[in-house]
Amino acid sequence: MEKGRIVLASASPRRLELLASAGVEFDVFASDIPEEPIPGEAPADFAVRLARDKAVATAARTEGRWFVGADTIVVCAGEIMGKPVDEADAVRMLRKLSGVSHEVITGYAVYDRERDGLLCKAVVTRVVFKPLRDEEISAYVATGCPMDKAGAYAIQGGAAYMVERIDGSYTNVVGLPLCEVVEDLRRIGAL
Ligand SMILES: Cc1cn([C@H]2C[C@H](O)[C@@H](COP(=O)(O)OP(=O)(O)OP(=O)(O)O)O2)c(=O)[nH]c1=O
């Protein structure tokens, strides 16, 4: 694989690690896209729109052929949860997730600059949390870990023990549905 042809449009260390773990060679270029849902926008459409914007905006700013953008959101009882704005917000989100089922949606997009082609998808994983005690929530929030995670938790970190069940892709929850992304990159000739 010729280096520099795939660009991951992300500042997320999780996405970088996941894509690298699949043996894909790529460059990284962080995008800076405002993340606000349009009123009435369906959650999956929102995640895909952001993923597309990240990929396309990055293509305008740096060299490369294929640009991969992604966005992960948590959806619980109709609420789209991005990253918490502060610790109180993280506590609120974790209380809401306690003992119930929610969806983690990662939208991803691959922009092919040479063909001006765009591939976009959303992958959904269902996650069920055990009921959380207030002390568990406050201890976890005090670690600081929830602050840069959608839904205020990291399944790969301190929240692993809170997860009772998961139905669907695990890497999708961490931030990039690896199986699907690698398959798509192969299909479009990027790998
Ligand atoms: C639910 C969950 C989310 N997350 C992370 C993945 C994403 O990094 C983050 C959601 O924020 P995103 O806005 O999707 O991504 P980002 O801002 O971190 O990076 P970029 O936009 O530059 O690509 O939450 C976990 O690491 N573990 C989890 O279990």
The ligand as a Tripos MOL2 file, in Angstrom:
@<TRIPOS>MOLECULE
LIG
   29    30     1     0     0
SMALL
NO_CHARGES

@<TRIPOS>ATOM
      1 C1        -19.6680    5.1030   23.2940 C.3       1 LIG1
      2 C2        -18.1860    5.2920   23.1530 C.ar      1 LIG1
      3 C3        -17.6540    6.3920   22.4850 C.ar      1 LIG1
      4 N1        -16.3030    6.5760   22.3850 N.ar      1 LIG1
      5 C4        -15.7150    7.7500   21.7000 C.3       1 LIG1
      6 C5        -15.4350    7.5400   20.2160 C.3       1 LIG1
      7 C6        -15.2900    8.9480   19.7080 C.3       1 LIG1
      8 O1        -13.9150    9.3310   19.8060 O.3       1 LIG1
      9 C7        -16.1180    9.7860   20.6870 C.3       1 LIG1
     10 C8        -17.3090   10.4110   20.0130 C.3       1 LIG1
     11 O2        -16.9190   11.6000   19.4310 O.3       1 LIG1
     12 P1        -16.8610   11.8930   17.8700 P.3       1 LIG1
     13 O3        -17.3830   13.2710   17.6880 O.co2     1 LIG1
     14 O4        -17.4960   10.7830   17.1020 O.co2     1 LIG1
     15 O5        -15.3120   11.8320   17.5190 O.3       1 LIG1
     16 P2        -14.1060   12.7090   18.0680 P.3       1 LIG1
     17 O6        -14.5210   14.1340   18.2660 O.co2     1 LIG1
     18 O7        -13.5160   11.9890   19.2490 O.co2     1 LIG1
     19 O8        -13.0440   12.6000   16.9000 O.3       1 LIG1
     20 P3        -13.1580   13.1770   15.3850 P.3       1 LIG1
     21 O9        -14.4320   13.9540   15.2430 O.co2     1 LIG1
     22 O10       -11.9480   14.0230   15.1960 O.co2     1 LIG1
     23 O11       -13.1220   11.9390   14.5330 O.co2     1 LIG1
     24 O12       -16.5700    8.8890   21.7110 O.3       1 LIG1
     25 C9        -15.4390    5.6390   22.9410 C.ar      1 LIG1
     26 O13       -14.2060    5.7920   22.8470 O.2       1 LIG1
     27 N2        -15.9500    4.5380   23.5740 N.ar      1 LIG1
     28 C10       -17.2840    4.3140   23.7190 C.ar      1 LIG1
     29 O14       -17.6880    3.2910   24.3170 O.2       1 LIG1
@<TRIPOS>BOND
     1     1     2 1
     2     2     3 ar
     3     2    28 ar
     4     3     4 ar
     5     4     5 1
     6     4    25 ar
     7     5     6 1
     8     5    24 1
     9     6     7 1
    10     7     8 1
    11     7     9 1
    12     9    10 1
    13     9    24 1
    14    10    11 1
    15    11    12 1
    16    12    13 2
    17    12    14 1
    18    12    15 1
    19    15    16 1
    20    16    17 2
    21    16    18 1
    22    16    19 1
    23    19    20 1
    24    20    21 2
    25    20    22 1
    26    20    23 1
    27    25    26 2
    28    25    27 ar
    29    27    28 ar
    30    28    29 2
@<TRIPOS>SUBSTRUCTURE
     1 LIG1         1 GROUP 0 **** ****
